[in-house]
Amino acid sequence: MKNMQVDRKLIVKFCEEYLKVKDFEDYCANGMQVEGKDKVKKIVTGVSFSQELIKTAIAKNADMIIVHHGIFIYPIGKPPVIKGNMRNRLKLLLENDINLLGFHLPLDAHPVIGNNISLCNLFGVKKVKPFAVGFYGELEKPMDFKKFSEVKLFTMNEGAEKVKRVGIISGGSSSRVETLDDFGIDTFICGDIKEDVVWSIKETKINFINAGHYNTEKLGVQNLGKLIAKKFKVDVEFVDIPCEV
């Protein structure tokens, strides 16, 4: 079947409603960030907005890019200054009439396709309950921490030898270690590690796994792309640009 050409507004509306973006206060616009051509036939998805991703999208004749890390505003409410890298990225988008959509916290928190529920599924965490934009739950059977963490990037075995109740929040969430006592979590998986958090981990005696910011946040945007492809019959391709942090 030939790929369809779809009105951009239909894709944006579907994503915004499905991910319930209005329920989130975020430091970026969740949804349309840069407007391009009206009709969309090819979409490229990726984790982070970068020149490399844009150039790949151009080479693939994409009409739209959808990312998890799009254009952020620091501090909240302050208009971004369009210069340097940001200017170069936007110049590439505008010259090639490519739409940019970004979905940050809504894509972390979504209970079906989001980053964190996808990680729960990947690690075999069941009976999940939400906390922050993540989830916590239990393994069907307790597992030795060393076995559970054998393929992860950075680990600290400061708690129980057996892993049973696991909490997961993707990306830059290591400071949440301070709040885990309320949930009875023995092992926390996130996407970053900060120096001061190391001491909190030791003092609260919890197991900690840093699985990498990029690695913990590439499942949600892939799932969203598959959903869009199925609903609108457009060509959607995930572009993997690995990052070690």
GUDO-584444 format. One record per residue: z, y, x of N, C-alpha, C, CB in turn; residue in three letters. Coordinates in steps of 0.1 Angstrom, whole numbers. Glycine has a CB too. Example, Ala and Ser with C-alpha at 12.3 -4.5 7.8 and 13.67 -1.06 7.14 Angstrom:
SITE | n.pz | n.py | n.px | ca.pz | ca.py | ca.px | c.pz | c.py | c.px | cb.pz | cb.py | cb.px | res
SITE | 78 | -57 | 132 | 78 | -45 | 123 | 78 | -33 | 132 | 90 | -45 | 113 | ALA
SITE | 71 | -22 | 128 | 71 | -11 | 137 | 79 | 0 | 129 | 57 | -6 | 141 | SER
This chain:
SITE | n.pz | n.py | n.px | ca.pz | ca.py | ca.px | c.pz | c.py | c.px | cb.pz | cb.py | cb.px | res
SITE | 0 | -12 | 8 | 0 | 0 | 0 | 0 | 13 | 9 | 12 | 0 | -9 | MET
SITE | -9 | 22 | 5 | -9 | 34 | 13 | 3 | 43 | 11 | -22 | 42 | 9 | LYS
SITE | 8 | 49 | 21 | 20 | 57 | 20 | 18 | 69 | 11 | 25 | 61 | 34 | ASN
SITE | 28 | 72 | 4 | 27 | 83 | -6 | 29 | 97 | 1 | 37 | 82 | -17 | MET
SITE | 24 | 107 | -5 | 27 | 121 | 0 | 36 | 127 | -11 | 14 | 130 | 2 | GLN
SITE | 48 | 131 | -7 | 59 | 134 | -16 | 63 | 149 | -15 | 71 | 125 | -15 | VAL
SITE | 66 | 155 | -26 | 71 | 169 | -25 | 84 | 170 | -18 | 72 | 175 | -40 | ASP
SITE | 85 | 178 | -8 | 97 | 180 | 0 | 109 | 182 | -8 | 95 | 192 | 10 | ARG
SITE | 108 | 190 | -19 | 120 | 193 | -27 | 126 | 180 | -34 | 116 | 203 | -38 | LYS
SITE | 118 | 170 | -37 | 123 | 158 | -43 | 131 | 150 | -33 | 111 | 149 | -48 | LEU
SITE | 127 | 150 | -21 | 135 | 143 | -10 | 148 | 150 | -8 | 127 | 142 | 3 | ILE
SITE | 147 | 163 | -7 | 160 | 171 | -4 | 169 | 169 | -16 | 156 | 186 | -2 | VAL
SITE | 165 | 170 | -28 | 173 | 169 | -40 | 180 | 155 | -40 | 165 | 172 | -52 | LYS
SITE | 172 | 145 | -38 | 177 | 131 | -38 | 188 | 129 | -28 | 166 | 121 | -35 | PHE
SITE | 186 | 134 | -15 | 196 | 132 | -5 | 209 | 140 | -8 | 190 | 137 | 9 | CYS
SITE | 207 | 152 | -12 | 219 | 161 | -15 | 227 | 155 | -26 | 214 | 175 | -19 | GLU
SITE | 221 | 149 | -36 | 228 | 143 | -48 | 234 | 130 | -44 | 219 | 141 | -60 | GLU
SITE | 226 | 121 | -37 | 231 | 108 | -33 | 243 | 109 | -23 | 220 | 100 | -26 | TYR
SITE | 243 | 118 | -14 | 253 | 120 | -4 | 265 | 129 | -9 | 248 | 125 | 9 | LEU
SITE | 263 | 135 | -21 | 273 | 144 | -27 | 277 | 155 | -18 | 285 | 136 | -32 | LYS
SITE | 267 | 162 | -13 | 270 | 172 | -3 | 279 | 184 | -8 | 257 | 178 | 3 | VAL
SITE | 279 | 186 | -21 | 287 | 197 | -26 | 302 | 194 | -25 | 284 | 199 | -41 | LYS
SITE | 306 | 181 | -23 | 320 | 177 | -22 | 326 | 180 | -8 | 321 | 162 | -25 | ASP
SITE | 318 | 185 | 1 | 322 | 187 | 15 | 322 | 201 | 20 | 314 | 178 | 24 | PHE
SITE | 333 | 205 | 27 | 333 | 218 | 34 | 330 | 214 | 49 | 346 | 225 | 32 | GLU
SITE | 319 | 219 | 54 | 315 | 215 | 67 | 311 | 227 | 75 | 303 | 205 | 66 | ASP
SITE | 309 | 226 | 88 | 304 | 237 | 96 | 289 | 236 | 99 | 312 | 237 | 109 | TYR
SITE | 282 | 231 | 89 | 268 | 232 | 90 | 263 | 231 | 75 | 262 | 220 | 98 | CYS
SITE | 250 | 235 | 73 | 244 | 233 | 60 | 240 | 218 | 59 | 232 | 242 | 58 | ALA
SITE | 245 | 211 | 49 | 241 | 197 | 46 | 229 | 197 | 37 | 253 | 189 | 41 | ASN
SITE | 217 | 194 | 42 | 205 | 194 | 34 | 194 | 201 | 42 | 207 | 202 | 20 | GLY
SITE | 187 | 210 | 35 | 176 | 217 | 42 | 181 | 227 | 52 | 167 | 224 | 32 | MET
SITE | 177 | 226 | 65 | 181 | 235 | 75 | 170 | 244 | 80 | 187 | 228 | 87 | GLN
SITE | 158 | 238 | 81 | 146 | 246 | 84 | 134 | 241 | 75 | 142 | 244 | 100 | VAL
SITE | 128 | 250 | 69 | 118 | 247 | 59 | 104 | 245 | 66 | 117 | 257 | 48 | GLU
SITE | 97 | 234 | 63 | 84 | 232 | 68 | 74 | 231 | 57 | 84 | 220 | 77 | GLY
SITE | 64 | 221 | 59 | 54 | 220 | 49 | 59 | 214 | 36 | 43 | 210 | 54 | LYS
SITE | 52 | 217 | 25 | 56 | 213 | 11 | 55 | 198 | 9 | 48 | 220 | 1 | ASP
SITE | 45 | 192 | 14 | 43 | 178 | 12 | 47 | 169 | 24 | 28 | 175 | 8 | LYS
SITE | 53 | 158 | 21 | 58 | 149 | 32 | 53 | 135 | 31 | 74 | 149 | 32 | VAL
SITE | 47 | 131 | 42 | 41 | 117 | 42 | 48 | 109 | 53 | 26 | 118 | 45 | LYS
SITE | 53 | 115 | 64 | 59 | 108 | 75 | 72 | 115 | 78 | 49 | 108 | 87 | LYS
SITE | 83 | 107 | 79 | 96 | 112 | 83 | 101 | 105 | 95 | 106 | 110 | 71 | ILE
SITE | 107 | 113 | 104 | 114 | 107 | 116 | 129 | 110 | 114 | 108 | 114 | 130 | VAL
SITE | 137 | 100 | 117 | 151 | 102 | 116 | 157 | 100 | 130 | 158 | 92 | 106 | THR
SITE | 168 | 106 | 133 | 175 | 105 | 146 | 189 | 110 | 144 | 168 | 113 | 156 | GLY
SITE | 197 | 108 | 155 | 211 | 112 | 154 | 213 | 127 | 156 | 219 | 104 | 165 | VAL
SITE | 206 | 132 | 167 | 208 | 146 | 170 | 195 | 154 | 172 | 216 | 147 | 184 | SER
SITE | 196 | 167 | 167 | 185 | 176 | 168 | 183 | 180 | 183 | 188 | 189 | 159 | PHE
SITE | 171 | 177 | 188 | 169 | 180 | 202 | 154 | 182 | 204 | 174 | 169 | 211 | SER
SITE | 150 | 188 | 215 | 136 | 190 | 218 | 129 | 176 | 220 | 134 | 198 | 231 | GLN
SITE | 136 | 167 | 226 | 130 | 153 | 227 | 126 | 147 | 214 | 139 | 144 | 235 | GLU
SITE | 136 | 148 | 204 | 133 | 143 | 191 | 122 | 150 | 184 | 146 | 143 | 182 | LEU
SITE | 122 | 163 | 185 | 111 | 171 | 179 | 97 | 167 | 185 | 113 | 186 | 180 | ILE
SITE | 96 | 166 | 198 | 84 | 163 | 204 | 79 | 149 | 200 | 85 | 164 | 220 | LYS
SITE | 89 | 140 | 199 | 85 | 126 | 194 | 80 | 127 | 180 | 97 | 117 | 195 | THR
SITE | 86 | 135 | 172 | 82 | 136 | 158 | 68 | 142 | 157 | 92 | 145 | 150 | ALA
SITE | 65 | 152 | 166 | 52 | 158 | 166 | 41 | 147 | 170 | 51 | 170 | 176 | ILE
SITE | 45 | 139 | 180 | 35 | 129 | 185 | 33 | 119 | 174 | 41 | 122 | 197 | ALA
SITE | 42 | 117 | 165 | 41 | 107 | 154 | 36 | 113 | 141 | 54 | 100 | 151 | LYS
SITE | 32 | 126 | 142 | 26 | 133 | 131 | 36 | 134 | 119 | 13 | 127 | 126 | ASN
SITE | 49 | 136 | 122 | 59 | 137 | 112 | 59 | 150 | 105 | 73 | 134 | 118 | ALA
SITE | 62 | 150 | 92 | 63 | 162 | 84 | 78 | 166 | 82 | 56 | 160 | 70 | ASP
SITE | 87 | 157 | 85 | 101 | 160 | 83 | 109 | 152 | 93 | 105 | 156 | 68 | MET
SITE | 120 | 159 | 97 | 130 | 152 | 106 | 143 | 153 | 99 | 131 | 160 | 120 | ILE
SITE | 150 | 141 | 98 | 164 | 141 | 92 | 173 | 136 | 103 | 164 | 131 | 80 | ILE
SITE | 184 | 144 | 105 | 194 | 141 | 116 | 208 | 141 | 110 | 192 | 150 | 127 | VAL
SITE | 217 | 135 | 118 | 231 | 136 | 115 | 237 | 149 | 122 | 239 | 124 | 121 | HIS
SITE | 233 | 152 | 134 | 238 | 164 | 141 | 226 | 174 | 141 | 242 | 161 | 156 | HIS
SITE | 226 | 183 | 131 | 216 | 193 | 130 | 220 | 206 | 136 | 212 | 195 | 115 | GLY
SITE | 218 | 217 | 129 | 222 | 230 | 134 | 236 | 233 | 129 | 212 | 241 | 128 | ILE
SITE | 245 | 234 | 138 | 259 | 237 | 135 | 262 | 252 | 137 | 268 | 229 | 144 | PHE
SITE | 272 | 257 | 131 | 276 | 271 | 132 | 290 | 272 | 138 | 275 | 279 | 118 | ILE
SITE | 291 | 278 | 149 | 304 | 279 | 156 | 307 | 294 | 159 | 305 | 271 | 169 | TYR
SITE | 318 | 300 | 154 | 328 | 294 | 145 | 322 | 293 | 131 | 341 | 301 | 145 | PRO
SITE | 329 | 287 | 121 | 324 | 286 | 108 | 321 | 300 | 102 | 334 | 278 | 99 | ILE
SITE | 310 | 301 | 96 | 306 | 314 | 89 | 300 | 324 | 98 | 319 | 320 | 84 | GLY
SITE | 299 | 322 | 111 | 293 | 331 | 120 | 278 | 327 | 122 | 300 | 332 | 134 | LYS
SITE | 269 | 336 | 119 | 255 | 333 | 121 | 251 | 329 | 135 | 246 | 345 | 117 | PRO
SITE | 243 | 318 | 137 | 239 | 314 | 150 | 230 | 324 | 157 | 232 | 300 | 150 | PRO
SITE | 231 | 325 | 170 | 222 | 333 | 178 | 210 | 325 | 182 | 229 | 339 | 190 | VAL
SITE | 198 | 330 | 178 | 186 | 322 | 181 | 180 | 326 | 195 | 175 | 325 | 170 | ILE
SITE | 185 | 319 | 205 | 180 | 321 | 218 | 182 | 308 | 226 | 188 | 332 | 225 | LYS
SITE | 176 | 307 | 238 | 178 | 296 | 247 | 172 | 283 | 241 | 192 | 294 | 251 | GLY
SITE | 180 | 272 | 241 | 176 | 259 | 236 | 173 | 260 | 221 | 187 | 249 | 239 | ASN
SITE | 182 | 267 | 214 | 180 | 268 | 199 | 167 | 275 | 196 | 191 | 276 | 193 | MET
SITE | 163 | 285 | 203 | 150 | 292 | 201 | 139 | 282 | 204 | 149 | 304 | 210 | ARG
SITE | 140 | 275 | 215 | 129 | 265 | 218 | 127 | 254 | 208 | 131 | 260 | 232 | ASN
SITE | 138 | 249 | 203 | 138 | 239 | 193 | 131 | 244 | 180 | 152 | 233 | 190 | ARG
SITE | 136 | 256 | 175 | 131 | 261 | 163 | 116 | 265 | 164 | 139 | 274 | 159 | LEU
SITE | 112 | 270 | 176 | 98 | 273 | 179 | 89 | 261 | 177 | 96 | 279 | 193 | LYS
SITE | 94 | 250 | 182 | 86 | 237 | 181 | 85 | 233 | 166 | 93 | 226 | 189 | LEU
SITE | 96 | 234 | 159 | 96 | 231 | 144 | 86 | 240 | 137 | 110 | 232 | 139 | LEU
SITE | 87 | 253 | 139 | 80 | 262 | 131 | 65 | 262 | 134 | 85 | 276 | 133 | LEU
SITE | 62 | 260 | 147 | 48 | 259 | 151 | 41 | 247 | 145 | 47 | 259 | 166 | GLU
SITE | 49 | 237 | 143 | 43 | 224 | 138 | 46 | 222 | 123 | 48 | 213 | 146 | ASN
SITE | 52 | 232 | 116 | 55 | 231 | 102 | 63 | 219 | 98 | 41 | 232 | 94 | ASP
SITE | 73 | 216 | 106 | 81 | 204 | 103 | 94 | 208 | 96 | 84 | 196 | 116 | ILE
SITE | 98 | 201 | 86 | 110 | 203 | 79 | 122 | 197 | 87 | 110 | 197 | 65 | ASN
SITE | 133 | 203 | 87 | 145 | 197 | 93 | 156 | 196 | 82 | 150 | 206 | 105 | LEU
SITE | 161 | 184 | 81 | 173 | 182 | 72 | 184 | 176 | 80 | 169 | 172 | 61 | LEU
SITE | 196 | 181 | 78 | 208 | 176 | 85 | 219 | 172 | 75 | 213 | 186 | 95 | GLY
SITE | 225 | 160 | 78 | 237 | 156 | 69 | 248 | 151 | 79 | 232 | 144 | 60 | PHE
SITE | 259 | 159 | 79 | 270 | 156 | 88 | 281 | 149 | 81 | 275 | 169 | 94 | HIS
SITE | 291 | 155 | 77 | 303 | 148 | 71 | 299 | 139 | 59 | 313 | 158 | 66 | LEU
SITE | 290 | 143 | 50 | 286 | 135 | 39 | 280 | 121 | 44 | 276 | 142 | 30 | PRO
SITE | 274 | 121 | 55 | 268 | 109 | 60 | 279 | 100 | 68 | 256 | 112 | 70 | LEU
SITE | 289 | 107 | 73 | 301 | 99 | 78 | 308 | 92 | 67 | 310 | 109 | 86 | ASP
SITE | 310 | 99 | 56 | 320 | 94 | 46 | 314 | 86 | 35 | 326 | 106 | 40 | ALA
SITE | 301 | 85 | 34 | 295 | 78 | 22 | 299 | 64 | 21 | 279 | 79 | 23 | HIS
SITE | 304 | 59 | 10 | 310 | 46 | 9 | 300 | 34 | 8 | 318 | 45 | -3 | PRO
SITE | 287 | 37 | 8 | 277 | 26 | 8 | 268 | 26 | 20 | 268 | 28 | -4 | VAL
SITE | 263 | 38 | 24 | 253 | 38 | 36 | 259 | 45 | 48 | 240 | 44 | 32 | ILE
SITE | 271 | 51 | 47 | 276 | 60 | 57 | 279 | 54 | 70 | 288 | 67 | 52 | GLY
SITE | 281 | 62 | 80 | 284 | 57 | 94 | 296 | 48 | 94 | 286 | 69 | 103 | ASN
SITE | 307 | 52 | 87 | 320 | 45 | 89 | 320 | 32 | 81 | 331 | 54 | 84 | ASN
SITE | 315 | 32 | 69 | 314 | 20 | 61 | 305 | 10 | 68 | 310 | 22 | 46 | ILE
SITE | 295 | 15 | 74 | 285 | 6 | 82 | 292 | 0 | 94 | 273 | 14 | 86 | SER
SITE | 301 | 8 | 101 | 309 | 2 | 112 | 319 | -8 | 107 | 316 | 13 | 119 | LEU
SITE | 325 | -6 | 95 | 334 | -16 | 90 | 327 | -29 | 87 | 340 | -10 | 76 | CYS
SITE | 315 | -28 | 82 | 307 | -40 | 80 | 303 | -47 | 93 | 294 | -37 | 72 | ASN
SITE | 300 | -39 | 103 | 296 | -44 | 116 | 308 | -52 | 122 | 291 | -33 | 125 | LEU
SITE | 320 | -46 | 121 | 332 | -52 | 128 | 339 | -62 | 119 | 341 | -41 | 132 | PHE
SITE | 334 | -64 | 107 | 340 | -74 | 98 | 353 | -69 | 92 | 343 | -87 | 105 | GLY
SITE | 354 | -56 | 89 | 366 | -51 | 83 | 365 | -51 | 68 | 369 | -36 | 88 | VAL
SITE | 374 | -58 | 61 | 374 | -60 | 47 | 384 | -52 | 40 | 375 | -75 | 44 | LYS
SITE | 384 | -52 | 26 | 394 | -45 | 18 | 396 | -31 | 22 | 407 | -53 | 18 | LYS
SITE | 385 | -24 | 24 | 386 | -11 | 30 | 391 | 0 | 20 | 372 | -6 | 35 | VAL
SITE | 398 | 10 | 25 | 402 | 21 | 18 | 399 | 34 | 26 | 418 | 21 | 15 | LYS
SITE | 396 | 45 | 19 | 392 | 57 | 27 | 404 | 64 | 33 | 385 | 67 | 18 | PRO
SITE | 401 | 70 | 45 | 411 | 80 | 50 | 403 | 90 | 59 | 422 | 73 | 59 | PHE
SITE | 405 | 103 | 57 | 397 | 113 | 63 | 382 | 110 | 58 | 398 | 114 | 78 | ALA
SITE | 373 | 111 | 67 | 359 | 107 | 64 | 356 | 93 | 68 | 349 | 117 | 70 | VAL
SITE | 367 | 85 | 71 | 365 | 71 | 76 | 371 | 62 | 66 | 371 | 70 | 89 | GLY
SITE | 374 | 49 | 71 | 379 | 39 | 63 | 389 | 30 | 72 | 368 | 30 | 57 | PHE
SITE | 398 | 24 | 65 | 406 | 14 | 72 | 407 | 1 | 63 | 420 | 19 | 75 | TYR
SITE | 409 | -10 | 70 | 410 | -23 | 63 | 414 | -34 | 72 | 396 | -26 | 56 | GLY
SITE | 412 | -46 | 68 | 417 | -57 | 75 | 406 | -67 | 79 | 428 | -64 | 67 | GLU
SITE | 409 | -74 | 90 | 400 | -85 | 94 | 405 | -97 | 86 | 401 | -88 | 109 | LEU
SITE | 395 | -106 | 83 | 399 | -118 | 76 | 409 | -127 | 83 | 387 | -127 | 73 | GLU
SITE | 408 | -127 | 96 | 418 | -135 | 105 | 421 | -126 | 116 | 412 | -148 | 109 | LYS
SITE | 434 | -125 | 121 | 437 | -118 | 132 | 429 | -122 | 145 | 453 | -119 | 135 | PRO
SITE | 426 | -113 | 153 | 418 | -116 | 165 | 424 | -110 | 177 | 403 | -111 | 163 | MET
SITE | 423 | -117 | 189 | 428 | -112 | 201 | 421 | -98 | 204 | 426 | -122 | 213 | ASP
SITE | 429 | -88 | 208 | 423 | -75 | 211 | 412 | -76 | 221 | 434 | -66 | 215 | PHE
SITE | 414 | -84 | 232 | 404 | -85 | 242 | 391 | -90 | 237 | 409 | -94 | 254 | LYS
SITE | 391 | -99 | 228 | 379 | -105 | 222 | 373 | -95 | 213 | 382 | -118 | 215 | LYS
SITE | 381 | -88 | 205 | 376 | -78 | 195 | 369 | -67 | 202 | 387 | -73 | 186 | PHE
SITE | 374 | -63 | 214 | 369 | -51 | 221 | 360 | -54 | 233 | 381 | -43 | 225 | SER
SITE | 355 | -66 | 234 | 348 | -70 | 246 | 335 | -63 | 249 | 346 | -85 | 246 | GLU
SITE | 329 | -58 | 238 | 316 | -51 | 241 | 317 | -36 | 239 | 305 | -57 | 232 | VAL
SITE | 329 | -31 | 238 | 331 | -16 | 236 | 331 | -9 | 249 | 343 | -14 | 227 | LYS
SITE | 330 | 5 | 249 | 329 | 13 | 261 | 343 | 15 | 268 | 323 | 26 | 257 | LEU
SITE | 353 | 20 | 260 | 366 | 24 | 266 | 376 | 18 | 257 | 367 | 39 | 268 | PHE
SITE | 386 | 11 | 262 | 396 | 5 | 254 | 410 | 8 | 260 | 394 | -10 | 252 | THR
SITE | 420 | 8 | 251 | 434 | 9 | 255 | 442 | -1 | 246 | 440 | 23 | 254 | MET
SITE | 447 | -12 | 253 | 455 | -22 | 245 | 470 | -18 | 246 | 452 | -36 | 251 | ASN
SITE | 474 | -8 | 239 | 488 | -3 | 239 | 496 | -9 | 228 | 488 | 12 | 239 | GLU
SITE | 490 | -16 | 218 | 497 | -21 | 206 | 497 | -36 | 206 | 491 | -16 | 194 | GLY
SITE | 496 | -42 | 194 | 497 | -56 | 192 | 486 | -63 | 200 | 497 | -59 | 177 | ALA
SITE | 489 | -75 | 204 | 478 | -84 | 211 | 468 | -88 | 200 | 485 | -96 | 218 | GLU
SITE | 472 | -90 | 188 | 463 | -95 | 177 | 459 | -83 | 169 | 470 | -106 | 169 | LYS
SITE | 446 | -82 | 166 | 441 | -71 | 158 | 440 | -76 | 143 | 427 | -67 | 163 | VAL
SITE | 446 | -68 | 134 | 445 | -72 | 120 | 441 | -60 | 111 | 459 | -77 | 115 | LYS
SITE | 448 | -49 | 112 | 444 | -37 | 104 | 437 | -27 | 113 | 456 | -31 | 97 | ARG
SITE | 424 | -24 | 109 | 416 | -16 | 117 | 412 | -3 | 110 | 403 | -23 | 121 | VAL
SITE | 413 | 9 | 117 | 408 | 21 | 112 | 396 | 26 | 119 | 420 | 32 | 112 | GLY
SITE | 386 | 32 | 112 | 374 | 36 | 118 | 370 | 50 | 113 | 363 | 26 | 115 | ILE
SITE | 369 | 59 | 123 | 363 | 72 | 120 | 353 | 75 | 131 | 374 | 84 | 119 | ILE
SITE | 340 | 76 | 128 | 330 | 78 | 138 | 331 | 92 | 145 | 316 | 76 | 132 | SER
SITE | 324 | 93 | 156 | 323 | 106 | 163 | 336 | 111 | 169 | 318 | 116 | 153 | GLY
SITE | 337 | 125 | 169 | 348 | 131 | 176 | 361 | 132 | 168 | 344 | 146 | 179 | GLY
SITE | 367 | 120 | 167 | 379 | 119 | 158 | 391 | 113 | 165 | 376 | 110 | 146 | SER
SITE | 391 | 113 | 178 | 402 | 106 | 185 | 416 | 112 | 183 | 400 | 106 | 200 | SER
SITE | 416 | 125 | 180 | 429 | 132 | 177 | 436 | 127 | 164 | 427 | 147 | 176 | SER
SITE | 429 | 119 | 156 | 434 | 113 | 144 | 445 | 103 | 147 | 423 | 107 | 136 | ARG
SITE | 446 | 99 | 160 | 456 | 89 | 164 | 470 | 93 | 160 | 455 | 87 | 180 | VAL
SITE | 472 | 106 | 159 | 485 | 111 | 156 | 489 | 108 | 141 | 486 | 126 | 158 | GLU
SITE | 479 | 105 | 133 | 481 | 104 | 118 | 481 | 89 | 114 | 471 | 111 | 111 | THR
SITE | 479 | 80 | 123 | 477 | 66 | 119 | 489 | 58 | 114 | 471 | 58 | 130 | LEU
SITE | 501 | 63 | 117 | 513 | 56 | 113 | 514 | 54 | 98 | 525 | 63 | 118 | ASP
SITE | 509 | 64 | 91 | 510 | 63 | 76 | 501 | 52 | 70 | 505 | 76 | 70 | ASP
SITE | 492 | 46 | 78 | 483 | 36 | 72 | 486 | 22 | 78 | 469 | 40 | 75 | PHE
SITE | 495 | 21 | 87 | 498 | 8 | 92 | 487 | 2 | 101 | 501 | -2 | 81 | GLY
SITE | 479 | 11 | 107 | 467 | 6 | 115 | 472 | 2 | 129 | 457 | 18 | 116 | ILE
SITE | 467 | -10 | 133 | 471 | -14 | 147 | 460 | -11 | 157 | 474 | -29 | 147 | ASP
SITE | 448 | -9 | 152 | 436 | -7 | 161 | 427 | 4 | 155 | 428 | -20 | 164 | THR
SITE | 424 | 14 | 164 | 416 | 25 | 159 | 403 | 26 | 167 | 424 | 39 | 160 | PHE
SITE | 392 | 27 | 160 | 379 | 28 | 166 | 373 | 41 | 163 | 369 | 17 | 161 | ILE
SITE | 369 | 49 | 173 | 363 | 62 | 171 | 352 | 64 | 181 | 373 | 73 | 172 | CYS
SITE | 347 | 76 | 182 | 335 | 79 | 191 | 338 | 88 | 202 | 324 | 84 | 183 | GLY
SITE | 350 | 91 | 205 | 353 | 99 | 217 | 367 | 96 | 222 | 351 | 114 | 213 | ASP
SITE | 370 | 102 | 234 | 383 | 101 | 240 | 386 | 114 | 247 | 385 | 89 | 249 | ILE
SITE | 398 | 120 | 244 | 402 | 132 | 251 | 414 | 129 | 259 | 404 | 144 | 241 | LYS
SITE | 416 | 137 | 270 | 427 | 134 | 279 | 441 | 134 | 272 | 427 | 144 | 290 | GLU
SITE | 443 | 144 | 264 | 456 | 145 | 258 | 459 | 134 | 248 | 458 | 158 | 251 | ASP
SITE | 448 | 128 | 242 | 449 | 117 | 233 | 454 | 104 | 239 | 436 | 115 | 225 | VAL
SITE | 450 | 103 | 252 | 455 | 91 | 260 | 470 | 89 | 259 | 451 | 92 | 275 | VAL
SITE | 477 | 100 | 260 | 492 | 100 | 260 | 497 | 97 | 245 | 498 | 113 | 265 | TRP
SITE | 490 | 102 | 236 | 494 | 99 | 222 | 492 | 84 | 219 | 485 | 107 | 212 | SER
SITE | 481 | 78 | 224 | 479 | 64 | 222 | 490 | 56 | 228 | 465 | 60 | 229 | ILE
SITE | 494 | 59 | 241 | 505 | 52 | 247 | 518 | 53 | 240 | 506 | 57 | 262 | LYS
SITE | 521 | 65 | 235 | 534 | 68 | 229 | 535 | 63 | 215 | 536 | 83 | 229 | GLU
SITE | 524 | 62 | 208 | 524 | 56 | 194 | 521 | 41 | 194 | 514 | 63 | 185 | THR
SITE | 518 | 36 | 206 | 516 | 21 | 208 | 506 | 16 | 198 | 530 | 14 | 206 | LYS
SITE | 494 | 21 | 199 | 483 | 16 | 191 | 471 | 12 | 200 | 478 | 27 | 181 | ILE
SITE | 464 | 2 | 195 | 452 | -2 | 202 | 440 | 8 | 199 | 447 | -16 | 199 | ASN
SITE | 433 | 12 | 210 | 423 | 22 | 208 | 409 | 18 | 214 | 427 | 35 | 215 | PHE
SITE | 399 | 20 | 207 | 385 | 17 | 212 | 376 | 29 | 210 | 379 | 5 | 204 | ILE
SITE | 371 | 34 | 221 | 360 | 45 | 220 | 347 | 38 | 221 | 362 | 55 | 232 | ASN
SITE | 340 | 37 | 210 | 327 | 30 | 210 | 315 | 40 | 212 | 325 | 24 | 196 | ALA
SITE | 318 | 53 | 215 | 308 | 62 | 218 | 304 | 71 | 206 | 296 | 55 | 224 | GLY
SITE | 303 | 84 | 208 | 299 | 93 | 197 | 285 | 89 | 191 | 299 | 107 | 202 | HIS
SITE | 276 | 88 | 200 | 262 | 84 | 195 | 262 | 71 | 188 | 252 | 84 | 207 | TYR
SITE | 268 | 61 | 195 | 267 | 47 | 189 | 274 | 46 | 176 | 273 | 37 | 199 | ASN
SITE | 284 | 53 | 174 | 291 | 52 | 161 | 285 | 60 | 150 | 306 | 57 | 162 | THR
SITE | 274 | 68 | 153 | 269 | 77 | 143 | 253 | 75 | 141 | 272 | 91 | 146 | GLU
SITE | 248 | 64 | 145 | 234 | 62 | 143 | 231 | 52 | 131 | 228 | 56 | 155 | LYS
SITE | 241 | 46 | 125 | 238 | 37 | 114 | 235 | 44 | 101 | 250 | 27 | 113 | LEU
SITE | 243 | 55 | 99 | 241 | 62 | 86 | 228 | 68 | 84 | 252 | 72 | 85 | GLY
SITE | 222 | 74 | 94 | 209 | 81 | 92 | 198 | 70 | 92 | 207 | 90 | 104 | VAL
SITE | 200 | 59 | 98 | 190 | 48 | 97 | 190 | 43 | 82 | 194 | 36 | 106 | GLN
SITE | 202 | 41 | 77 | 203 | 36 | 63 | 197 | 46 | 53 | 218 | 33 | 59 | ASN
SITE | 200 | 59 | 55 | 194 | 69 | 47 | 179 | 69 | 47 | 199 | 83 | 51 | LEU
SITE | 173 | 67 | 59 | 159 | 66 | 61 | 153 | 54 | 53 | 155 | 65 | 75 | GLY
SITE | 160 | 43 | 54 | 155 | 31 | 46 | 155 | 33 | 31 | 164 | 19 | 50 | LYS
SITE | 165 | 40 | 27 | 167 | 43 | 13 | 155 | 52 | 8 | 180 | 50 | 10 | LEU
SITE | 153 | 63 | 16 | 142 | 72 | 13 | 128 | 65 | 13 | 141 | 84 | 23 | ILE
SITE | 126 | 57 | 23 | 113 | 49 | 24 | 111 | 41 | 11 | 113 | 41 | 36 | ALA
SITE | 122 | 34 | 7 | 121 | 25 | -5 | 118 | 33 | -18 | 133 | 17 | -6 | LYS
SITE | 125 | 44 | -19 | 124 | 52 | -32 | 111 | 59 | -33 | 136 | 62 | -33 | LYS
SITE | 107 | 66 | -22 | 95 | 75 | -22 | 82 | 69 | -16 | 98 | 87 | -15 | PHE
SITE | 83 | 57 | -11 | 71 | 50 | -5 | 65 | 59 | 6 | 61 | 47 | -16 | LYS
SITE | 73 | 65 | 14 | 69 | 73 | 25 | 72 | 65 | 38 | 75 | 87 | 26 | VAL
SITE | 65 | 68 | 49 | 67 | 62 | 62 | 79 | 69 | 68 | 55 | 63 | 71 | ASP
SITE | 90 | 61 | 71 | 102 | 66 | 78 | 105 | 58 | 90 | 114 | 66 | 68 | VAL
SITE | 107 | 65 | 101 | 109 | 58 | 114 | 121 | 64 | 121 | 96 | 59 | 123 | GLU
SITE | 130 | 55 | 125 | 142 | 60 | 133 | 138 | 60 | 148 | 154 | 50 | 131 | PHE
SITE | 141 | 71 | 154 | 139 | 73 | 168 | 152 | 73 | 176 | 131 | 87 | 171 | VAL
SITE | 153 | 62 | 184 | 166 | 60 | 191 | 165 | 67 | 205 | 168 | 45 | 194 | ASP
SITE | 173 | 78 | 207 | 174 | 85 | 219 | 188 | 83 | 224 | 170 | 100 | 218 | ILE
SITE | 191 | 72 | 231 | 205 | 68 | 235 | 212 | 79 | 243 | 205 | 56 | 243 | PRO
SITE | 225 | 80 | 240 | 234 | 89 | 247 | 247 | 82 | 250 | 237 | 102 | 238 | CYS
SITE | 252 | 82 | 262 | 263 | 74 | 267 | 276 | 80 | 262 | 263 | 74 | 282 | GLU
SITE | 276 | 92 | 255 | 289 | 97 | 251 | 289 | 97 | 235 | 291 | 111 | 256 | VAL
